[in-house]
Amino acid sequence: MKIGSSFLHQLPRPWAQDSEYTLLKNLLDQAELIDQSGFDYLWATEHHFLEEYSHSSAPEMFLAACSQRTKNIRLGHGIVQTPPNVNHPARIAERIATLDLISGGRCEFGTGSGATITELAGFLVEQPQKKAMQLEGMHVAVRMLVEEPFTGFTGKYVKVPPRNVVPKPLQKPHPPLWMACSRRESILDAARLGLGALTFAFVSPDEARQWVKDYYATIENEAVPLGYAVNPNFAVATPFLCDYDEARLEQVRKESYGFFLYGLGHYSFFGEHRPGKTNIWQEFATAPRNGTAPEAGAQTCVGTPKTIRERLREFEEAGIDQVIGVGQVGRIPHELMCSSFRLFAKEVLPELKARDASGARKKAERNARIAEKAMARKPKDAPVAVDTVIPAAGHH
C-alpha cells in the first residue's frame, strides 16, 4: 500500500497581509519534507472561491513548484476540474503535459467537477450538467495528450478544431488517470471508465473493503477505458496527524478537523456565504460542536504511531492501494505538521514500505490482467486523420 498526503490549502480567518504567502511557503517546505521522508504521493486539489476552506485555486502552479523541490514523490492533480467552463481541455492537456515533463514523469491526472454552488455557479456550470461536462472535458483533454495531431471534437459542451496540442507528456501514452469519488455510485463510474478511484469520503476499513471489492470486479469485467491505459487503483483519504501527545491530538481532532468538516458543511449544506465577508472560523468557534469532529481514532489516521500503524494495517487488509493523509487543515501549526511527518516516517513508514515491496509483483500481475481485459473492450476506431491547413493572419 502506498502513502500520500493531500494539500488542501486551508486558511481560516483572520488573515494578515502575508498569510497566503506564508501558507504557500510552508506547504512547499512540507512537500520537500514528505519527499525526503519517503511518501509516495503528493496531491493538490482544485477549488475556487472557497474562502478559508481551500485557497488552492491554481494547483498546477503549486505542483510545478513542488516538482522543483522534490525528486521522487508522485505529483497528483487531485483533482483538475474538467468541465470546459472551468478549464478548457486544451489548457488542461498543456498544463498536464508540461508538469509531467518538468517533473521527470511524476504527474498523476485526476478529474472532478467541483461540488458547491459557490464554485459551479461562479463558472456558470449547472449542477445537473456538471458530471456530463466533466467527462466530456476529460475525454477531450486525454485525446489531446495522445493524438498527434488532435483531430478535433464537436460535443455538447465544447467544440475544438483540429490542432496539434504541444507539448506531449513524458509518460506514454499519458499520466495515470483518476476520478474523484464520494460515494459507491461514483466509484463504480470510475471503474467502468478504467480510472483510479480517489475516494474523499472518510470511510472505515470495513466500508472500504466492500467498495474495493466492487471497484475491482467492475474494472476487470466491465471497464471501457476513457484513456489509452487503465489505472486499477483505489485510494482513500483520511485525516492524518502522528504524535505521541494524546491531549494535543484530541485538540486537533476537535479544532482543526472540526473546522474542516464544518467548512465542508458550510459550502455544501447549511451555510449562507457572503463573499469577502463571512467569517467561517468565527461561526465554527461559536457553533455547537456535536457531530462536527471525528471521534478519537475512528476512521482516521490521527493518533500515535501505534494507532496509525494499526489503522493502516486495517486499510491494507481491506485491499486499499493508497491511503492519502489529509493533514493541512484548520489551524494545525506548520511545525506540528513537520514533526508529524518525521515521526510517521521514522516509526510507521519503513514496515509499510517493506510490505508494499513484497506485494508489488502480485499487484503488477493483477493490474496487467485487468488492463488487458479492459483495453480489449475499448473501441478500436481511431479518429479520422485530417490534413488541416491554417492560414497565417492576413493570408487569403
ROTILUM-269277 format. One record per residue: residue in one letter; y, x, z of N, C-alpha, C, O in turn. Coordinates in steps of 0.02 Angstrom, whole numbers, plus 50000, padded with zeros to 5 digits. Atoms other than C-alpha are relative to their C-alpha. Layout:
aYXZYXZYXZYXZ
...
% end
This chain:
m499405004250000500005000050000500635004450000500675009350036
k499374996350005501745006249954500514997250050500444991650074
i499475002049955503285005550064500685000549964500845005749935
g499345000150030505005000550002500534998250052500374996150107
s499445002149958506714997350076500504996349956500664998549901
s499535004150037507944983950020500705000750028500805000350088
f499314999149981509814986750023500404993949978500524992949918
l499675006350014510744970250036500765000549999501104996049974
h499284999049996512494977350066500344994550041500854991650020
q499675004949955512874965450210500615003250033500605009150050
l499384997449970514624967250282500364994350038500824991350012
p499685005349962515074954950420500745001650015500935007450022
r499314999249978516904952150461500005002050074499515001050110
p499384998650036518104958350523499955006449959499555010849975
w500014994350044518444970850385500625004350010501175001850019
a499444995250003519514986450389500115001949927499725000149884
q499834998250069520334993750235499455004149967499355003749906
d500514995550029518925006350213499284997550013498815001450006
s500675002549981517444995050264499505000649942498945002949952
e500464999850057516684993750090499865007149978499305008749958
y500114992950015516945012250056499495003050048499035006550027
t500454997349949516075016650219499294997349991498805001049997
l500665003050011514655004450184499635003549944499055005549953
l500334996850057514265012050014499835007350015499295009749997
k500134993049981514415029850081499385000450045498955004750035
n500575000049954513185025850221499354998349965498835001249978
l500615002050035511965017250105499745005449954499145006249945
l500224994350042511935032149987499675005350044499185008450023
d500334995349954511545043250137499314997450019498845001350023
q500655002949983510145031250185499515000549942498915001749952
a500434999450059509475031450007499715007149996499125008049982
e500234993150002509375050350012499495001350055499005004850045
l500454999049944508535049750182499324997049988498815000250001
i500665003150010507165037450135499625003549944499005003749945
d500334996150052506805047549978499685006250030499105007850017
q500264994049968506605063350082499444998450049499015002650062
s500495002049949505565053650209499344997749970498854996950006
g500635001850032504265048350081499924992749984499374990549965
f500045007050022504685030050049499864999849925500035004549888
d500205000550070504025024049881500524996449956500604998249898
y499545004250040505355011349825500654998950038500664998350099
l499355002149976507205007849849500224994149956500274994849895
w499815006050037507754990249800500734998250014500954998450072
a499325002549992509524984149770500054993349965499854992549908
t499955006850027509884965749744500654999249962501095003549963
e499375001950033511234957349639500234993350026499874988350020
h499695006249978512354944249717500745000149983501045005549977
h499305000550016514084938049676500354995050046500084989650059
f499565004449962515454930449783499744998250070500034994050103
l500305001849936514364930049940500295004450055499975009050081
e499654996149949515624936950064499595000650064499294995850087
e500364998249939514854945350216499245000549990498935005250014
y500735000150008513074940850163499765005549954499255008749969
s500214994750046512964952850014500585002149955500824998149914
h499474997350042514284963849935499705004349944500005009149921
s500374996150051513004970249808500094996749931499614994149903
s499865003450064513834963749650499915004649940499905002149883
a500114995450056513564979449544499435004850019499555010850025
p500554995749979511834986049592499845005549950499575010749969
e500134994750049511704995549429500425006250014500195011850002
m499584994449981513145006549488499725003550061499695009750064
f500284997249939512385008949660499365003849985499265009450009
l500634996650015510665013149590500115006249958499745011149964
a499844993950038511435025349466500215005650046500015011350037
a499814994949951512245034349611499395002450040499325008350053
c500614998149964510585033949706499575004649958499235009049986
s500434995950043509725041749556500195007450004499775011849993
q499784993149997510765057349579499965002850071500075008850081
r500084997749930510485058149768499275000250020499115002350076
t500725000449984508585055949759499605003549946499865005149892
k500434996450047507115064249672499364996249982499134996649925
n500665002850010505525054149691499964992450005499534989349973
i500065007049984505855036449751500124995749938500554997349896
r499895004750055505705021949628500624995950014500754993850071
l499355003449992507375013249597499954993049970499914992249909
g500145006750022507174994449589500614995549999500974994750048
h499535005650004508364981249525499624994050028499214990949993
g500365005549970507764968049645500464994650025500524993550085
i500165000650072508414958449552500645000849959501195001649985
v499445001250045509534957649398500034992549987499524989349973
q499925007150018510234940249372500034999649924500525001849893
t500074999850073509664937349193500234993849962500184993849901
p499695005150041510474920649146500565003049958500985006649985
p499504996750043511564925448995500724998850021501155002950006
n499325001049976513104917649075500225005250050500815006950055
v499854994949949512984930649213499985006949970500455010849979
n500084993450031512344945749117499724999049929499174996349921
h500255000550068512174946448928499385004549992499385010050019
p500614996050006510434952648878500105007049974499775011749996
a499884993350026511124967248779500275004650054500095010550058
r499724995949947512114973348929499475001650052499465007150081
i500554998649954510574971649039499565005649973499425010550008
a500444995050030509494981648918500335006950000500015011950014
e499644993650001510824995148901500015003350069499925009350075
r499954997249932511004997149089499325002150026499265007450058
i500674998349978509134996949124499775006549967499515011050001
a500224993950036508785010048991500385006150025500095011450033
t499614994349977510205021149050499785002250069499725008250082
l500244998249934509635020349231499325003449996499205008350032
d500664996950007507865024449177500065007249976499695011649999
l499904993250026508475039649081500295004750052500035010250062
i499674995349953509635046849213499595001050064499715005750101
s500424999149941508325044249349499345003549984498935004650029
g500634996850019506935052649252499414995349999498854997350013
g500545004950007505935036749225499794996850066499204995650077
r500175003049935506045029249400500244992850008500234990250064
c499725006749996506785012149358499474994650003498954995149970
e500405006149998505974995449403500484994249984501054994250007
f499565005250027506664979549321499764993250023499264990649999
g500175006649975506624963149416500484994749975501084996049967
t499595005550024507254946449353500064994550053499604993250090
g499875005749957508034932249451500574996049972500864997849921
s499495004350027509294918449429500614999250045501124996550023
g499505002049952510354917849585499814993150027499444989449995
a500255006149969510164903249703500534995250022500424989150022
t499525004349967511754896549777500524997349952500655000249899
i499465002850040513124885449708500585005049995500905005649943
t499464995050000514374898949758499915004849943500405006449908
e500134995350054513544910949636499964996549932500334998249886
l500155003050064512914899649499500604996749969500754997749910
a499425003450027514454888949480500565004849982500985003349939
g499514994950017515504904649477499935002549929500415005049899
f500124998050070514704908449308499834993949956499574994749901
l500135006250037514544890249253499274999149982499094996749928
v500725001150007512664890349274499814993950041499934993850102
e500195006149965511994873149318499305000950030498855003649998
q500624999149963510594872549447499384998049960498895001849960
p500615002050035509344862649339499825004649941499245004849920
q500134995850059509524875249196499905007450017499745011449973
k499974992849983509534891649293499355003649983499375009349959
k500644996550012507664895649277499895001049925499675006449905
a500084999350073507624892349089500485005349973500295009249930
m499524994950021509194902849067499775006950020499835011749982
q500254993649976508454916749173499455002749955499485008549934
l500574997750039506844917649072500205001549928499945006249898
e499774998550067507724916648904500375006749998500265010749953
g499644993649997508894930748953499545005950010499635011149978
m500484994649987507454941249019499595001549938499495007349920
h500404999150060506414938448863500395004049947500115008649916
v499604996550050507834944348751500135007250021500095011849980
a499864993249976508274959348860499405004649993499475010449974
v500604995850007506474965548861499865001749927499685007449911
r500084998450071506354963948673500485005549979500305009949940
m499504995050018507944974148658499825007050024500005012049992
l500224993549975507174988048763499475003149955499375009249956
v500594997750037505704989248643500125000349924499955005349892
e499945000450072506184983848467500515005149973501035006250003
e499564995050032506964996848351499994999049924499585001949889
p499455003349964507964988348286499794993150027499294990350007
f500085006849977508074972048383500164995349942500674996149909
t499955004050061507844958548252500384993550007500404989449961
g499585005849992508964945248326499654994450036499034994250040
f500285005549962508724929448427500504994250001501104995250010
t499615006049993509364911648424499634995350047499104992750030
g500325004249951508954901648579500464994550024500974993149992
k499595005549973509644887548684500615002650035501134999350036
y499454997649958510754898548792500335006449974500875008249998
v499704993950025511074914348694499805001049927499244999449907
k500124998350070511214919648512500245007149989500825008850003
v499844993050010511164937948465499795002149930499215001049911
p500194997850067511204945148288499595006450003499575009750055
p500384993850001510094959748236500455006050015500985006949985
r499674993749982510644976148314499485004850027498955002650050
n500444995249966509824992148372500325001750067500835005150071
v499724999149933510124992248559499805007050026499215008650031
v500114993249976510305010048624500385001150065500894997950077
p500604995950009509825019748724499374996050015499394990350037
k500655002849983507985016148743499755003350065499925009150078
p500224997249935507125018648913499515005849991499195006549939
l500474994450000506115034148956499284997450008498834999849975
q500665002949990504645023749018499834995549940500244991549918
k500225003950057503655016148875499444995250019498994997150057
p499505002750046503595002548823500674998250033501184997649999
h499395001749962504854998248961499835001050073499245001650091
p500144999549928505044999849151499584994150024499584988849992
p500395005649973503874989149258500444993950014501014994550037
l499625006249995504424970949261499774995950061499184995550076
w500125004049940504564959949416500394993549995500834992749954
m499615006149995505164942549461500074998150074499594998450112
a499875002349932505964936349622499644993450012499674988949970
c500395006049984504874923149706500134998050073500155002250117
s499875002449932505234912249857499504994850023499534992650080
r500505005049982503774900149855499395000949954499415004749906
r500624999250037502004898249789500084998749926499805002249884
e499925001750071502554890049625500315005749960500095007149905
s499694994650037503674904449576499565006249998499595010249951
i500494994550001502324917049624499514999049942499355003749907
l500455001450055501154908549502500355000749932500045002749883
d499614998950061502544908549371500015007449982499915009249924
a500004992850012502684927449390499335002349974499305006349927
a500674998150021500804929249373499874997949928499595001849888
r500125002450068500754918649215500385003949947500205003949889
l499604995950046502074929949137499825007450003500125011549968
g500224993049994501184946149187500495004350038500515010450028
l499494996449963502584951049306499795001250072499404997450100
g500084998949929502544958749478500374994750039500894992350016
a499695005149958502954946349617500405003350056500115006650099
l499564997749945504444950949727500124994050045500554989850031
t499945005949957504244938549869500495001450056500405005950096
f499474999149951505794936749975500004994650053500474994150092
a500095004649943505174922650087499595003750052499055006350037
f500364996349948504654930250252499374996150019499414990450043
v500645003449988502814926050273499575004250046499665010350051
s500484996549959501424930450392499455003049956499375000949899
p500564997350039499944941050335499504994649980499234994949924
d500475005350017498844925350341500254996049940499864994449895
e499715003550058500024916050223499965004349938499785002049884
a499994995550057500174931250112499315000849969499255001549908
r500684999150026498284932750096499834994949946499564996649893
q500145005150049498134916150005500455000749939500224999749882
w499544999150056499674919449898499775005749955499795005149894
v500254994350039498964936249845499384998149959499324999849901
k500615002250034497284928549802500174995749940499894996649886
d499805004350056498114915149695500355003949945500235002749886
y499634995950049499254927849611499525003949956499585003749894
y500454995750039497854939549558499514996049957499334998149902
a500445004250041496714925649499500384997449939500104997049884
t499605002750055498124918749392500195005449950500135004349889
i499774994850046498754935149319499415002649958499495004449900
e500584997650037496984940249269499754994949950499534996849895
n500345005150042496424923749195500474995749959500244992349913
e499545004450036498004915149133500615003549970500945000549927
a499364996950019499404927749104500065000849924499605003149890
v499784998450068500264928048935500635004150009501175001350022
p499464995749978501394943048960500674998849966500704998249905
l499325000350026503264941248940500185006749969500525006949917
g499844993450024503384960048916499455002949956499014999349931
y500484996550043502404972948820499535004350042499155008450016
a500464997149952501494979048975499974995250059500444991450072
v500105004449943500804970049128500115004050065499955009950068
n499864996749936501334973949307499664996250057499994992350091
p500355003749946499994967449428500185003050068499885007850090
n499774997549936500904969949592500294994350041500634989950015
f499765005249955501274959049743500375003450057500075007050097
a499584997049947502714964249857500274994650045500434989150022
v499745004749953503294955550014500555003450042500465008950066
a499454997449960504964958050102499944997550072499734991950084
t500035001849930505074958050291500535003850038500685009550021
p499524996349958506384962550423499695006450026499095006650043
f500274993449982506214980950471500485003650047501085004050034
l499664995149958506774992050614499485003150046499104999550079
c500494996349961505745005350700500355003650057500795007850045
d499664997049942506235010350878499544999250060499124994850062
y500395000649939505485013251049500334995650052500004993450100
d499615003649949506845003851144499924992449988500234989649943
e500145007250010506224985851163500634995750009500724990849974
a499385003849990507894979651229500455000349939500754995349920
r499594999250060508794986651078499694996149942500064993049903
l500335003850052507504979050961500134992550007500254989149958
e499885007149989507734962051041500724998249983500854992849956
q499305001350018509624963351022500094999649924500454995449899
v499955000050073509424967550838499704993649971499984990749925
r500305006250024508254952650813500494994250007500584990349960
k499575005749986509474940550892500665000449962500904995549935
e499344999450029511094947650824499985001149925500204996849886
s499954998250071510864956150657499534995949956499744993549903
y500445004250041509324946950592500164992650009500054988649964
g499755006849993510004930950667500574998749952500614993349923
f499455000850048511574933750563499744999649928499994995749888
f500295000150067510524937350408499764993049983499914990449929
l500265006750013509654920550423500554994850001500544990049962
y499445004849997511254911450471500415000449935500614995249908
g499624999250062512164918750320499644996949941499954993849897
l500405003250053510744913350206500074992450003500164989149952
g499925007149992510854895950278500704997549982500784992149954
h499305001950015512754895650262500104998949925500404993949905
y499895000650072512714898550075499504995349966499644992649912
s500535003750034511104889150038499914992850024499674988549987
f500195006449972511014874150153500574996150034500694990450017
f499565004049958512364869350277500735002149999501154998550027
g499324997549995513954879550251500504996549955500314993649904
e499445002150043515644874250182500455006249994500845007750039
h499684993550006516354890350113500684999549967500774996249916
r499324999450027518194893850084500105007349981500195011550024
p499954993050022518334909649977500595003650031501165001250030
g499484995849971519294923350064500224997950069500635001350100
k499775002549936519494913050223499454999050051499555000550110
t500535001549953517844907950300499765006450035499665011550002
n500254994449961517274919750439499304998250024499214995050075
i500695001949985515374918250439499775003150066499424999950105
w500214996849938515124930850579500264996250061499894995250109
q499725003749944516284921350694499644993350009499504991350065
e500375006349995515414904950652499315001150030499084997250073
f500674998449973513724912950687500045001550074499624999250113
a499954997949930514314920450852500114994250047499954994650106
t499865005749957514844903450916499524994249988499584988950020
a500485005450016513404893150843499405000350047499255005650073
p500634999949962511834887850939499515004749966499465004749905
r500454995050028510524901450916499294997549989498885001249962
n500695002350006508964890550918499765000449928500054997349883
g500314999750067507884895050769500375004249950500225003849890
t499614996150048509124907250693499795007449999500105011349963
a500224993150001508174923450728499245000250002498934995850031
p500724999349997506394929450701499765001150071500095004550110
e500294998849935505304928850855499765007250004499615010349953
a500194993049990504834945650930499325001449968498824998549987
g500614997850032503544953750817499714995249949499274997249910
a500305005050045503194937750719500215001149928500805000949912
q499894999650072503024940450532500505005449980500755005349924
t499494995050016504164955650540499735007050015499215007950047
c500124993049982504144974550549500595002650042500835008250030
v499514997949950505444975250687499625001350064499364996650094
g500404998649941504624984350831499915007450010500225011549977
t500184993149987503915000350900499545002549944499284998549906
p500474997650051502895011850788499314996850005499004995349954
k500665003249991501305004250863500004993049971499534991049936
t499965006850024501864986550825500034999849923499694995849891
i499934999950073502384990750647499365002449967499174999949914
r500634997650027500785000450617499484994349996499144993649945
e500475005749999499764985050666500194994849948499764992149914
r499775005050048500834973350561499855002249928499624998249888
l500124997550067500694984450406499254999949984499064998749927
r500725000250012498814985550427499784992949982499344991949940
e500155007050016498754966550426500214998349928499854994849892
f499785001250069499764966050265499545003549950499385000749897
e500484996450043498614979150189499374995949991499134995049934
e500635003850003497084968850232500084993449963499594990749938
a499875006150037497914953650154500055001349925500094996649885
g499974998350071497994963049988500695001349973500785001949912
i499324998650021499864966249983500035007049969499745011749996
d499934993550034500324980449863500605003950027500605010050026
q499404996649975502034984149938500344995750053500434989750043
v499585003249949502994979750096500705002949993500795009049993
i499304997950008504884980250074500374998550065500454992650084
g499645000949937505824982950236500734998249987501095001849953
v499305002250006507464973250245500345002650064500294999550117
g499734996749940508424984650362500754999650007501004999150063
q499284999449996510254985050318500314993050001500534990349950
v499735006849993510834968250386500454999750062500415004050106
g499585001149942512124961750508500415006150019500725009249977
r499614994349975512904975050616499565005650026499765009250072
i500424994349980511454987150633500375006449983500545007549925
p499624993850014512335004050651499645004649951499035004949950
h500284995150048512085016950515499555005050035499025006750010
e500384994949964511475029550643499334997250023498835000850023
l500635003049979510155017350707499534999149941498925000249948
m500435000550059509515014050531499705006849983499115007249967
c500254993350016509365032750501499465002250049498945004950028
s500514998149951508425035750664499374995849991498824998250002
s500575004350014507305020950621499585002649943498975003049948
f500364997250057506855028350452499635006350020499055007350000
r500314993649981506495045350530499394998850045498875001950036
l500555001449954505405038150668499414996949961498834998949972
f500535003150041504425027350545499655005349957499045005349953
a500294994850043504175042250429499565004850039499065007450013
k500394995449959503525052750572499374996850029498844999850029
e500535003049961502435040350665499544995249962498974994249982
v500385005250033501835027550538499815001749928499255000649906
l500084999250072502035032850357499435004649979499095003049929
p500524995550024500805047550346499314996749993498984997749942
e500665003250005499245037150383499994994649947499484993449915
l499955005150052499865023350269499925003249931499565000549888
k500064996550064500055035750126499295002549988499055002549931
a500694997550007498335042950159499544994449976499124995449932
r500425005650021497525025850144500174997749929499734995849891
d499795002050068498555021849989499695004749949499465002549896
a500284995150047497965037949905499254998949992498984999649936
s500735000850004496145034249947499814993849959499274993549930
g500145006150038496265017049865500314999949931500254994949896
a499634999950063497275022449713499554999049940499734995449893
r500455000450058495805024149594499754992949990499734990349934
k500265006850004495095007049635500544995249974500404990849934
k499465004350022496784998849612500165001249926500284996449889
a499864998550070497085007849447499484996849954499654994249900
e500535003150040495415001649381500094992449996500014989449943
r499875007250000495814983749434500584998349955500544993649916
n499415001450040497524984349354499885001049926500144997349884
a500174998850071496824991449192499604994149973499714992049916
r500395005850021495574977149184500454993949990500394990449940
i499545005650005496934964249216500455000749938500544995949901
a499554998950057498104972049088499654998949934499944995949888
e500375000850063496774972448953499894992649984499984990549927
k500125007150011496344954148976500644996349985500664992049941
a499375003550009498154948548989500325001649932500564997249898
m499694998150063498794958448839499634997149940499924996149887
a500385003050055497394951248733500244992949987500144990249932
r499755006950009498204934148760500714999949973500954994649954
k499314999950026499944939848704499994999049925499615002549890
p499985001050073500354933348530500145006549963500565010449983
k499944993750037500184947148402500555000049948500735005249921
d499495000350052501524940948283500625003850020500965002050068
a499404996049986502894954048281500604996849968500544993349918
p499395002650032504694949248246500065002649928499905008349914
v499934998150070505064949548061500575005149993501135003950014
a499494994850009505974965448014500544997649952500404994449902
v499445001850043507684963047939500405006349985500505010550028
d499584994350021508724975447842500734997750002501004995449952
t499325002449990510434971347912500515005249980500465011049998
v499454995650018511994978847836500634997250031500824991550018
i499395002249964513564977847945500585003949970500625009949978
p499434996550030515164981747851500485002750052500574999550104
a499494997249955516444992847935500624995549998500724991849951
a499395004049996518074984747989500445001449939500575007149921
g499564999350057519184981447839499635000749934499945000549881
h500404999250062517734983747716499784993149975499544989150015
h500195006650029517404968847599499535001249942499304996449910
% end
